[in-house]
Amino acid sequence: MSPALDAFCALYRRLGPDGLAGLRQVYADEVHFCDPAHDLHGLETLVGYFEGLFTHVSQCRFDIEQVMEQEGEAFVRWRMHFVHPRLNGGREVVVPGVSHLRFDRRIHYHRDYFDLGALLYERLPVLGAVIRRLKGRLAS
């Protein structure tokens, strides 16, 4: 595994409010980060996003399940475990996902793929019940 990818996996395995300084060592200054809810440009913007995230999440960890790398590009399959006091009654939420990364010495492109409904919408008290009902109708 390349040093940049190894550093990325190590960072996410221990990611938390006390480990955010590692973001500056893993990501390039011009990083482009996007997921189903965000499209961020620049390292300082990304650090600010994570700082805001960890002011609301009481626990968060990533289990890295698979890494596929080829010539400065990688896909990392993971499972995120987190606890947010306003979601899922304050109980742990587990969301699987995949990160697409491009890098040389540091990560300069990071795109996450995951089910935003499973992460957020289905966990909200009123909206979650509506979405679960709709998904049930689609499955029948």
Chimera marker file (.cmm) of the C-alpha trace (Angstrom):
<marker_set name="trace">
<marker id="1" x="0.000" y="0.000" z="0.000" r="1" g="1" b="0" radius="0.5"/>
<marker id="2" x="1.320" y="3.444" z="-0.877" r="1" g="1" b="0" radius="0.5"/>
<marker id="3" x="2.333" y="5.746" z="2.008" r="1" g="1" b="0" radius="0.5"/>
<marker id="4" x="-0.509" y="8.218" z="1.235" r="1" g="1" b="0" radius="0.5"/>
<marker id="5" x="-3.128" y="5.473" z="1.290" r="1" g="1" b="0" radius="0.5"/>
<marker id="6" x="-1.648" y="3.882" z="4.401" r="1" g="1" b="0" radius="0.5"/>
<marker id="7" x="-1.773" y="7.274" z="6.183" r="1" g="1" b="0" radius="0.5"/>
<marker id="8" x="-5.393" y="7.765" z="5.070" r="1" g="1" b="0" radius="0.5"/>
<marker id="9" x="-6.480" y="4.377" z="6.466" r="1" g="1" b="0" radius="0.5"/>
<marker id="10" x="-4.595" y="4.936" z="9.724" r="1" g="1" b="0" radius="0.5"/>
<marker id="11" x="-6.214" y="8.377" z="10.135" r="1" g="1" b="0" radius="0.5"/>
<marker id="12" x="-9.754" y="7.109" z="9.600" r="1" g="1" b="0" radius="0.5"/>
<marker id="13" x="-9.291" y="4.139" z="11.923" r="1" g="1" b="0" radius="0.5"/>
<marker id="14" x="-8.600" y="6.579" z="14.776" r="1" g="1" b="0" radius="0.5"/>
<marker id="15" x="-10.554" y="9.603" z="13.561" r="1" g="1" b="0" radius="0.5"/>
<marker id="16" x="-12.095" y="11.653" z="16.342" r="1" g="1" b="0" radius="0.5"/>
<marker id="17" x="-12.146" y="15.158" z="17.790" r="1" g="1" b="0" radius="0.5"/>
<marker id="18" x="-8.598" y="14.727" z="19.120" r="1" g="1" b="0" radius="0.5"/>
<marker id="19" x="-7.205" y="13.325" z="15.857" r="1" g="1" b="0" radius="0.5"/>
<marker id="20" x="-8.150" y="16.095" z="13.442" r="1" g="1" b="0" radius="0.5"/>
<marker id="21" x="-4.582" y="17.431" z="13.234" r="1" g="1" b="0" radius="0.5"/>
<marker id="22" x="-3.848" y="14.344" z="11.139" r="1" g="1" b="0" radius="0.5"/>
<marker id="23" x="-6.055" y="15.739" z="8.373" r="1" g="1" b="0" radius="0.5"/>
<marker id="24" x="-3.319" y="18.256" z="7.509" r="1" g="1" b="0" radius="0.5"/>
<marker id="25" x="-0.779" y="15.456" z="7.125" r="1" g="1" b="0" radius="0.5"/>
<marker id="26" x="-2.997" y="13.262" z="4.912" r="1" g="1" b="0" radius="0.5"/>
<marker id="27" x="-4.728" y="15.764" z="2.606" r="1" g="1" b="0" radius="0.5"/>
<marker id="28" x="-3.220" y="18.169" z="0.072" r="1" g="1" b="0" radius="0.5"/>
<marker id="29" x="-3.883" y="21.906" z="0.430" r="1" g="1" b="0" radius="0.5"/>
<marker id="30" x="-6.022" y="21.867" z="-2.735" r="1" g="1" b="0" radius="0.5"/>
<marker id="31" x="-8.086" y="18.800" z="-1.766" r="1" g="1" b="0" radius="0.5"/>
<marker id="32" x="-11.530" y="18.342" z="-3.302" r="1" g="1" b="0" radius="0.5"/>
<marker id="33" x="-13.847" y="16.433" z="-0.943" r="1" g="1" b="0" radius="0.5"/>
<marker id="34" x="-17.403" y="15.487" z="-1.807" r="1" g="1" b="0" radius="0.5"/>
<marker id="35" x="-20.080" y="13.212" z="-0.451" r="1" g="1" b="0" radius="0.5"/>
<marker id="36" x="-23.874" y="13.022" z="-0.947" r="1" g="1" b="0" radius="0.5"/>
<marker id="37" x="-24.352" y="16.181" z="1.153" r="1" g="1" b="0" radius="0.5"/>
<marker id="38" x="-21.172" y="18.262" z="0.624" r="1" g="1" b="0" radius="0.5"/>
<marker id="39" x="-18.820" y="19.535" z="-2.046" r="1" g="1" b="0" radius="0.5"/>
<marker id="40" x="-15.785" y="21.091" z="-0.365" r="1" g="1" b="0" radius="0.5"/>
<marker id="41" x="-12.620" y="22.643" z="-1.800" r="1" g="1" b="0" radius="0.5"/>
<marker id="42" x="-9.417" y="23.233" z="0.145" r="1" g="1" b="0" radius="0.5"/>
<marker id="43" x="-7.804" y="21.784" z="3.218" r="1" g="1" b="0" radius="0.5"/>
<marker id="44" x="-8.969" y="24.469" z="5.646" r="1" g="1" b="0" radius="0.5"/>
<marker id="45" x="-12.579" y="24.041" z="4.493" r="1" g="1" b="0" radius="0.5"/>
<marker id="46" x="-12.275" y="20.276" z="5.027" r="1" g="1" b="0" radius="0.5"/>
<marker id="47" x="-10.766" y="20.726" z="8.502" r="1" g="1" b="0" radius="0.5"/>
<marker id="48" x="-13.593" y="23.135" z="9.401" r="1" g="1" b="0" radius="0.5"/>
<marker id="49" x="-16.152" y="20.592" z="8.213" r="1" g="1" b="0" radius="0.5"/>
<marker id="50" x="-14.684" y="17.866" z="10.424" r="1" g="1" b="0" radius="0.5"/>
<marker id="51" x="-14.418" y="20.217" z="13.409" r="1" g="1" b="0" radius="0.5"/>
<marker id="52" x="-18.120" y="21.025" z="13.038" r="1" g="1" b="0" radius="0.5"/>
<marker id="53" x="-18.991" y="17.365" z="12.613" r="1" g="1" b="0" radius="0.5"/>
<marker id="54" x="-17.290" y="16.365" z="15.844" r="1" g="1" b="0" radius="0.5"/>
<marker id="55" x="-19.013" y="19.078" z="17.887" r="1" g="1" b="0" radius="0.5"/>
<marker id="56" x="-22.275" y="17.175" z="17.334" r="1" g="1" b="0" radius="0.5"/>
<marker id="57" x="-21.217" y="13.522" z="17.131" r="1" g="1" b="0" radius="0.5"/>
<marker id="58" x="-20.388" y="11.892" z="20.454" r="1" g="1" b="0" radius="0.5"/>
<marker id="59" x="-18.688" y="8.840" z="18.903" r="1" g="1" b="0" radius="0.5"/>
<marker id="60" x="-17.423" y="7.992" z="15.439" r="1" g="1" b="0" radius="0.5"/>
<marker id="61" x="-15.173" y="5.267" z="14.080" r="1" g="1" b="0" radius="0.5"/>
<marker id="62" x="-14.457" y="3.678" z="10.726" r="1" g="1" b="0" radius="0.5"/>
<marker id="63" x="-13.794" y="0.016" z="10.112" r="1" g="1" b="0" radius="0.5"/>
<marker id="64" x="-11.735" y="-0.267" z="6.930" r="1" g="1" b="0" radius="0.5"/>
<marker id="65" x="-12.966" y="-3.438" z="5.220" r="1" g="1" b="0" radius="0.5"/>
<marker id="66" x="-11.222" y="-3.462" z="1.844" r="1" g="1" b="0" radius="0.5"/>
<marker id="67" x="-8.673" y="-1.389" z="-0.049" r="1" g="1" b="0" radius="0.5"/>
<marker id="68" x="-8.068" y="-1.536" z="-3.801" r="1" g="1" b="0" radius="0.5"/>
<marker id="69" x="-5.257" y="0.600" z="-5.168" r="1" g="1" b="0" radius="0.5"/>
<marker id="70" x="-3.825" y="1.227" z="-8.616" r="1" g="1" b="0" radius="0.5"/>
<marker id="71" x="-1.519" y="3.988" z="-9.873" r="1" g="1" b="0" radius="0.5"/>
<marker id="72" x="-2.369" y="6.885" z="-7.560" r="1" g="1" b="0" radius="0.5"/>
<marker id="73" x="-6.014" y="5.981" z="-7.195" r="1" g="1" b="0" radius="0.5"/>
<marker id="74" x="-7.866" y="3.831" z="-4.680" r="1" g="1" b="0" radius="0.5"/>
<marker id="75" x="-11.251" y="2.652" z="-3.499" r="1" g="1" b="0" radius="0.5"/>
<marker id="76" x="-11.645" y="2.067" z="0.220" r="1" g="1" b="0" radius="0.5"/>
<marker id="77" x="-14.695" y="0.166" z="1.463" r="1" g="1" b="0" radius="0.5"/>
<marker id="78" x="-15.602" y="1.056" z="5.050" r="1" g="1" b="0" radius="0.5"/>
<marker id="79" x="-18.283" y="0.868" z="7.693" r="1" g="1" b="0" radius="0.5"/>
<marker id="80" x="-18.867" y="4.009" z="9.757" r="1" g="1" b="0" radius="0.5"/>
<marker id="81" x="-20.161" y="3.675" z="13.319" r="1" g="1" b="0" radius="0.5"/>
<marker id="82" x="-21.359" y="6.860" z="14.989" r="1" g="1" b="0" radius="0.5"/>
<marker id="83" x="-23.568" y="8.166" z="17.771" r="1" g="1" b="0" radius="0.5"/>
<marker id="84" x="-25.424" y="11.458" z="17.498" r="1" g="1" b="0" radius="0.5"/>
<marker id="85" x="-27.737" y="12.444" z="20.360" r="1" g="1" b="0" radius="0.5"/>
<marker id="86" x="-30.516" y="13.545" z="17.965" r="1" g="1" b="0" radius="0.5"/>
<marker id="87" x="-30.432" y="10.542" z="15.632" r="1" g="1" b="0" radius="0.5"/>
<marker id="88" x="-31.699" y="7.015" z="16.243" r="1" g="1" b="0" radius="0.5"/>
<marker id="89" x="-32.574" y="7.807" z="19.860" r="1" g="1" b="0" radius="0.5"/>
<marker id="90" x="-28.898" y="8.412" z="20.650" r="1" g="1" b="0" radius="0.5"/>
<marker id="91" x="-28.011" y="4.808" z="19.746" r="1" g="1" b="0" radius="0.5"/>
<marker id="92" x="-25.224" y="3.798" z="17.392" r="1" g="1" b="0" radius="0.5"/>
<marker id="93" x="-25.835" y="4.115" z="13.658" r="1" g="1" b="0" radius="0.5"/>
<marker id="94" x="-23.816" y="1.983" z="11.234" r="1" g="1" b="0" radius="0.5"/>
<marker id="95" x="-23.509" y="3.062" z="7.607" r="1" g="1" b="0" radius="0.5"/>
<marker id="96" x="-21.463" y="1.256" z="4.946" r="1" g="1" b="0" radius="0.5"/>
<marker id="97" x="-19.704" y="3.268" z="2.282" r="1" g="1" b="0" radius="0.5"/>
<marker id="98" x="-16.874" y="3.585" z="-0.200" r="1" g="1" b="0" radius="0.5"/>
<marker id="99" x="-14.283" y="6.323" z="-0.653" r="1" g="1" b="0" radius="0.5"/>
<marker id="100" x="-12.754" y="7.019" z="-4.063" r="1" g="1" b="0" radius="0.5"/>
<marker id="101" x="-9.346" y="8.621" z="-3.609" r="1" g="1" b="0" radius="0.5"/>
<marker id="102" x="-6.743" y="10.154" z="-5.902" r="1" g="1" b="0" radius="0.5"/>
<marker id="103" x="-3.332" y="10.979" z="-4.523" r="1" g="1" b="0" radius="0.5"/>
<marker id="104" x="0.370" y="11.370" z="-4.995" r="1" g="1" b="0" radius="0.5"/>
<marker id="105" x="2.149" y="12.215" z="-1.739" r="1" g="1" b="0" radius="0.5"/>
<marker id="106" x="-1.183" y="13.332" z="-0.208" r="1" g="1" b="0" radius="0.5"/>
<marker id="107" x="-4.879" y="12.887" z="-0.976" r="1" g="1" b="0" radius="0.5"/>
<marker id="108" x="-6.044" y="15.558" z="-3.446" r="1" g="1" b="0" radius="0.5"/>
<marker id="109" x="-9.448" y="14.042" z="-4.345" r="1" g="1" b="0" radius="0.5"/>
<marker id="110" x="-11.805" y="12.260" z="-1.948" r="1" g="1" b="0" radius="0.5"/>
<marker id="111" x="-15.353" y="11.282" z="-2.874" r="1" g="1" b="0" radius="0.5"/>
<marker id="112" x="-17.533" y="9.282" z="-0.496" r="1" g="1" b="0" radius="0.5"/>
<marker id="113" x="-20.417" y="7.108" z="-1.623" r="1" g="1" b="0" radius="0.5"/>
<marker id="114" x="-22.998" y="6.076" z="0.975" r="1" g="1" b="0" radius="0.5"/>
<marker id="115" x="-26.749" y="5.995" z="1.540" r="1" g="1" b="0" radius="0.5"/>
<marker id="116" x="-27.609" y="9.438" z="2.913" r="1" g="1" b="0" radius="0.5"/>
<marker id="117" x="-31.082" y="8.195" z="3.843" r="1" g="1" b="0" radius="0.5"/>
<marker id="118" x="-29.619" y="5.430" z="6.025" r="1" g="1" b="0" radius="0.5"/>
<marker id="119" x="-27.234" y="7.938" z="7.574" r="1" g="1" b="0" radius="0.5"/>
<marker id="120" x="-29.612" y="10.760" z="8.273" r="1" g="1" b="0" radius="0.5"/>
<marker id="121" x="-33.144" y="10.902" z="6.910" r="1" g="1" b="0" radius="0.5"/>
<marker id="122" x="-34.287" y="7.495" z="8.153" r="1" g="1" b="0" radius="0.5"/>
<marker id="123" x="-33.026" y="8.377" z="11.650" r="1" g="1" b="0" radius="0.5"/>
<marker id="124" x="-35.133" y="11.510" z="12.077" r="1" g="1" b="0" radius="0.5"/>
<marker id="125" x="-38.283" y="10.944" z="14.153" r="1" g="1" b="0" radius="0.5"/>
<marker id="126" x="-41.081" y="11.973" z="11.753" r="1" g="1" b="0" radius="0.5"/>
<marker id="127" x="-39.332" y="11.917" z="8.382" r="1" g="1" b="0" radius="0.5"/>
<marker id="128" x="-37.701" y="8.560" z="9.148" r="1" g="1" b="0" radius="0.5"/>
<marker id="129" x="-41.049" y="6.840" z="9.589" r="1" g="1" b="0" radius="0.5"/>
<marker id="130" x="-42.290" y="8.236" z="6.268" r="1" g="1" b="0" radius="0.5"/>
<marker id="131" x="-39.154" y="7.142" z="4.399" r="1" g="1" b="0" radius="0.5"/>
<marker id="132" x="-39.220" y="3.645" z="5.922" r="1" g="1" b="0" radius="0.5"/>
<marker id="133" x="-42.889" y="3.306" z="4.903" r="1" g="1" b="0" radius="0.5"/>
<marker id="134" x="-42.111" y="4.403" z="1.339" r="1" g="1" b="0" radius="0.5"/>
<marker id="135" x="-39.183" y="1.992" z="1.096" r="1" g="1" b="0" radius="0.5"/>
<marker id="136" x="-41.441" y="-0.797" z="2.333" r="1" g="1" b="0" radius="0.5"/>
<marker id="137" x="-43.978" y="-0.042" z="-0.393" r="1" g="1" b="0" radius="0.5"/>
<marker id="138" x="-41.274" y="-0.036" z="-3.064" r="1" g="1" b="0" radius="0.5"/>
<marker id="139" x="-40.027" y="-3.441" z="-1.877" r="1" g="1" b="0" radius="0.5"/>
<marker id="140" x="-43.468" y="-5.069" z="-2.043" r="1" g="1" b="0" radius="0.5"/>
<link id1="1" id2="2" r="1" g="1" b="0" radius="0.2"/>
<link id1="2" id2="3" r="1" g="1" b="0" radius="0.2"/>
<link id1="3" id2="4" r="1" g="1" b="0" radius="0.2"/>
<link id1="4" id2="5" r="1" g="1" b="0" radius="0.2"/>
<link id1="5" id2="6" r="1" g="1" b="0" radius="0.2"/>
<link id1="6" id2="7" r="1" g="1" b="0" radius="0.2"/>
<link id1="7" id2="8" r="1" g="1" b="0" radius="0.2"/>
<link id1="8" id2="9" r="1" g="1" b="0" radius="0.2"/>
<link id1="9" id2="10" r="1" g="1" b="0" radius="0.2"/>
<link id1="10" id2="11" r="1" g="1" b="0" radius="0.2"/>
<link id1="11" id2="12" r="1" g="1" b="0" radius="0.2"/>
<link id1="12" id2="13" r="1" g="1" b="0" radius="0.2"/>
<link id1="13" id2="14" r="1" g="1" b="0" radius="0.2"/>
<link id1="14" id2="15" r="1" g="1" b="0" radius="0.2"/>
<link id1="15" id2="16" r="1" g="1" b="0" radius="0.2"/>
<link id1="16" id2="17" r="1" g="1" b="0" radius="0.2"/>
<link id1="17" id2="18" r="1" g="1" b="0" radius="0.2"/>
<link id1="18" id2="19" r="1" g="1" b="0" radius="0.2"/>
<link id1="19" id2="20" r="1" g="1" b="0" radius="0.2"/>
<link id1="20" id2="21" r="1" g="1" b="0" radius="0.2"/>
<link id1="21" id2="22" r="1" g="1" b="0" radius="0.2"/>
<link id1="22" id2="23" r="1" g="1" b="0" radius="0.2"/>
<link id1="23" id2="24" r="1" g="1" b="0" radius="0.2"/>
<link id1="24" id2="25" r="1" g="1" b="0" radius="0.2"/>
<link id1="25" id2="26" r="1" g="1" b="0" radius="0.2"/>
<link id1="26" id2="27" r="1" g="1" b="0" radius="0.2"/>
<link id1="27" id2="28" r="1" g="1" b="0" radius="0.2"/>
<link id1="28" id2="29" r="1" g="1" b="0" radius="0.2"/>
<link id1="29" id2="30" r="1" g="1" b="0" radius="0.2"/>
<link id1="30" id2="31" r="1" g="1" b="0" radius="0.2"/>
<link id1="31" id2="32" r="1" g="1" b="0" radius="0.2"/>
<link id1="32" id2="33" r="1" g="1" b="0" radius="0.2"/>
<link id1="33" id2="34" r="1" g="1" b="0" radius="0.2"/>
<link id1="34" id2="35" r="1" g="1" b="0" radius="0.2"/>
<link id1="35" id2="36" r="1" g="1" b="0" radius="0.2"/>
<link id1="36" id2="37" r="1" g="1" b="0" radius="0.2"/>
<link id1="37" id2="38" r="1" g="1" b="0" radius="0.2"/>
<link id1="38" id2="39" r="1" g="1" b="0" radius="0.2"/>
<link id1="39" id2="40" r="1" g="1" b="0" radius="0.2"/>
<link id1="40" id2="41" r="1" g="1" b="0" radius="0.2"/>
<link id1="41" id2="42" r="1" g="1" b="0" radius="0.2"/>
<link id1="42" id2="43" r="1" g="1" b="0" radius="0.2"/>
<link id1="43" id2="44" r="1" g="1" b="0" radius="0.2"/>
<link id1="44" id2="45" r="1" g="1" b="0" radius="0.2"/>
<link id1="45" id2="46" r="1" g="1" b="0" radius="0.2"/>
<link id1="46" id2="47" r="1" g="1" b="0" radius="0.2"/>
<link id1="47" id2="48" r="1" g="1" b="0" radius="0.2"/>
<link id1="48" id2="49" r="1" g="1" b="0" radius="0.2"/>
<link id1="49" id2="50" r="1" g="1" b="0" radius="0.2"/>
<link id1="50" id2="51" r="1" g="1" b="0" radius="0.2"/>
<link id1="51" id2="52" r="1" g="1" b="0" radius="0.2"/>
<link id1="52" id2="53" r="1" g="1" b="0" radius="0.2"/>
<link id1="53" id2="54" r="1" g="1" b="0" radius="0.2"/>
<link id1="54" id2="55" r="1" g="1" b="0" radius="0.2"/>
<link id1="55" id2="56" r="1" g="1" b="0" radius="0.2"/>
<link id1="56" id2="57" r="1" g="1" b="0" radius="0.2"/>
<link id1="57" id2="58" r="1" g="1" b="0" radius="0.2"/>
<link id1="58" id2="59" r="1" g="1" b="0" radius="0.2"/>
<link id1="59" id2="60" r="1" g="1" b="0" radius="0.2"/>
<link id1="60" id2="61" r="1" g="1" b="0" radius="0.2"/>
<link id1="61" id2="62" r="1" g="1" b="0" radius="0.2"/>
<link id1="62" id2="63" r="1" g="1" b="0" radius="0.2"/>
<link id1="63" id2="64" r="1" g="1" b="0" radius="0.2"/>
<link id1="64" id2="65" r="1" g="1" b="0" radius="0.2"/>
<link id1="65" id2="66" r="1" g="1" b="0" radius="0.2"/>
<link id1="66" id2="67" r="1" g="1" b="0" radius="0.2"/>
<link id1="67" id2="68" r="1" g="1" b="0" radius="0.2"/>
<link id1="68" id2="69" r="1" g="1" b="0" radius="0.2"/>
<link id1="69" id2="70" r="1" g="1" b="0" radius="0.2"/>
<link id1="70" id2="71" r="1" g="1" b="0" radius="0.2"/>
<link id1="71" id2="72" r="1" g="1" b="0" radius="0.2"/>
<link id1="72" id2="73" r="1" g="1" b="0" radius="0.2"/>
<link id1="73" id2="74" r="1" g="1" b="0" radius="0.2"/>
<link id1="74" id2="75" r="1" g="1" b="0" radius="0.2"/>
<link id1="75" id2="76" r="1" g="1" b="0" radius="0.2"/>
<link id1="76" id2="77" r="1" g="1" b="0" radius="0.2"/>
<link id1="77" id2="78" r="1" g="1" b="0" radius="0.2"/>
<link id1="78" id2="79" r="1" g="1" b="0" radius="0.2"/>
<link id1="79" id2="80" r="1" g="1" b="0" radius="0.2"/>
<link id1="80" id2="81" r="1" g="1" b="0" radius="0.2"/>
<link id1="81" id2="82" r="1" g="1" b="0" radius="0.2"/>
<link id1="82" id2="83" r="1" g="1" b="0" radius="0.2"/>
<link id1="83" id2="84" r="1" g="1" b="0" radius="0.2"/>
<link id1="84" id2="85" r="1" g="1" b="0" radius="0.2"/>
<link id1="85" id2="86" r="1" g="1" b="0" radius="0.2"/>
<link id1="86" id2="87" r="1" g="1" b="0" radius="0.2"/>
<link id1="87" id2="88" r="1" g="1" b="0" radius="0.2"/>
<link id1="88" id2="89" r="1" g="1" b="0" radius="0.2"/>
<link id1="89" id2="90" r="1" g="1" b="0" radius="0.2"/>
<link id1="90" id2="91" r="1" g="1" b="0" radius="0.2"/>
<link id1="91" id2="92" r="1" g="1" b="0" radius="0.2"/>
<link id1="92" id2="93" r="1" g="1" b="0" radius="0.2"/>
<link id1="93" id2="94" r="1" g="1" b="0" radius="0.2"/>
<link id1="94" id2="95" r="1" g="1" b="0" radius="0.2"/>
<link id1="95" id2="96" r="1" g="1" b="0" radius="0.2"/>
<link id1="96" id2="97" r="1" g="1" b="0" radius="0.2"/>
<link id1="97" id2="98" r="1" g="1" b="0" radius="0.2"/>
<link id1="98" id2="99" r="1" g="1" b="0" radius="0.2"/>
<link id1="99" id2="100" r="1" g="1" b="0" radius="0.2"/>
<link id1="100" id2="101" r="1" g="1" b="0" radius="0.2"/>
<link id1="101" id2="102" r="1" g="1" b="0" radius="0.2"/>
<link id1="102" id2="103" r="1" g="1" b="0" radius="0.2"/>
<link id1="103" id2="104" r="1" g="1" b="0" radius="0.2"/>
<link id1="104" id2="105" r="1" g="1" b="0" radius="0.2"/>
<link id1="105" id2="106" r="1" g="1" b="0" radius="0.2"/>
<link id1="106" id2="107" r="1" g="1" b="0" radius="0.2"/>
<link id1="107" id2="108" r="1" g="1" b="0" radius="0.2"/>
<link id1="108" id2="109" r="1" g="1" b="0" radius="0.2"/>
<link id1="109" id2="110" r="1" g="1" b="0" radius="0.2"/>
<link id1="110" id2="111" r="1" g="1" b="0" radius="0.2"/>
<link id1="111" id2="112" r="1" g="1" b="0" radius="0.2"/>
<link id1="112" id2="113" r="1" g="1" b="0" radius="0.2"/>
<link id1="113" id2="114" r="1" g="1" b="0" radius="0.2"/>
<link id1="114" id2="115" r="1" g="1" b="0" radius="0.2"/>
<link id1="115" id2="116" r="1" g="1" b="0" radius="0.2"/>
<link id1="116" id2="117" r="1" g="1" b="0" radius="0.2"/>
<link id1="117" id2="118" r="1" g="1" b="0" radius="0.2"/>
<link id1="118" id2="119" r="1" g="1" b="0" radius="0.2"/>
<link id1="119" id2="120" r="1" g="1" b="0" radius="0.2"/>
<link id1="120" id2="121" r="1" g="1" b="0" radius="0.2"/>
<link id1="121" id2="122" r="1" g="1" b="0" radius="0.2"/>
<link id1="122" id2="123" r="1" g="1" b="0" radius="0.2"/>
<link id1="123" id2="124" r="1" g="1" b="0" radius="0.2"/>
<link id1="124" id2="125" r="1" g="1" b="0" radius="0.2"/>
<link id1="125" id2="126" r="1" g="1" b="0" radius="0.2"/>
<link id1="126" id2="127" r="1" g="1" b="0" radius="0.2"/>
<link id1="127" id2="128" r="1" g="1" b="0" radius="0.2"/>
<link id1="128" id2="129" r="1" g="1" b="0" radius="0.2"/>
<link id1="129" id2="130" r="1" g="1" b="0" radius="0.2"/>
<link id1="130" id2="131" r="1" g="1" b="0" radius="0.2"/>
<link id1="131" id2="132" r="1" g="1" b="0" radius="0.2"/>
<link id1="132" id2="133" r="1" g="1" b="0" radius="0.2"/>
<link id1="133" id2="134" r="1" g="1" b="0" radius="0.2"/>
<link id1="134" id2="135" r="1" g="1" b="0" radius="0.2"/>
<link id1="135" id2="136" r="1" g="1" b="0" radius="0.2"/>
<link id1="136" id2="137" r="1" g="1" b="0" radius="0.2"/>
<link id1="137" id2="138" r="1" g="1" b="0" radius="0.2"/>
<link id1="138" id2="139" r="1" g="1" b="0" radius="0.2"/>
<link id1="139" id2="140" r="1" g="1" b="0" radius="0.2"/>
</marker_set>
